[in-house]
Amino acid sequence: MKALPGEFEAAGAGAFDVLDLGVVPYREAWDLQKQHHARVAAGGRPALLVLEHPPVLTLGRKAREGSNIVVTREYLAAQGIEVLEVERGGDVTYHGPGQLVAYALFPVGRRVADFLRLLEAATLHALTVLGLPDARPNPGYAGVYVNPREVNGLTYEQKICSFGVAVQKNVALHGLGLNVTTNLQHFDLIVPCGLSGTHMTSVEREYQLRGLERTASVAEAKAALIAAFHITFAAYDWTLPDVASPLNPSSPHLQGATL
């Protein structure tokens, strides 16, 4: 098969290739995902796509009406922010510069819950390397958080990384978005992931609030996350099931996973 754009640009050791795509418009990256997904579903080598997007809002399966977008579509259009419906689980989220996106096109089959836990583990490992060892999962919700913070007498969860996956033909699509130097004000355009008691944070913001003398860098976060994926998925079962087993769209693991 002819190589796809960006393929093997940064091939990783082990069972999957790493494709560092830089900054890619969402629609273009979506098409690339689908091409690589088809290749992996046909028995090809799994791939991890790492990239950033220009500003865009995406609606998962729980967000088709866009009720958690709190500004008008006209306002978004004037700001050059596109709104797209995608096949992942979850509600609405924002992607933009400074957010490290990782699309893991890995064989999953029925192991969706285990796959999400591995995404969590890889993210936690990367954040520890980046100096945020208190990062943790939040039981009942997909994604990675740091410790809650009180704002004006109310306590809010602090979400630093969002997840959202779909599984088609036993292979995952989409993945995670880790806020590194993201413009967090853009999250004010939405109720992120439909969670009203949650504030979005970033590596950069956590460094500032904690008085850490570190500079947040997407390049550093990318290196840490890629290394964490290789470590976390070192013992992964890469077997692609012979018979496609459609995933139940009502699965809570997809409903709760928002990227």
Secondary structure, DSSP 8 states (H G I E B T S, - for coil): ----TTTTTB--SSSSEEEEEEE--HHHHHHHHHHHHHHHHTT---EEEEEE-SSEEEE-GGGTT-TTB-S-HHHHHHTT-EEEE-SSSSSEEEE-TTEEEEEEE-B-TT-HHHHHHHHHHHHHHHHHHTT-TT-EEETTEEEEEEEEEEETTEEEEEEEEEEEEEEETTEEEEEEEEESS--GGGGGGB-GGG-TTEEE--HHHHHHHHT------HHHHHHHHHHHHHHHTTT------SS-----TT-HHHHT---
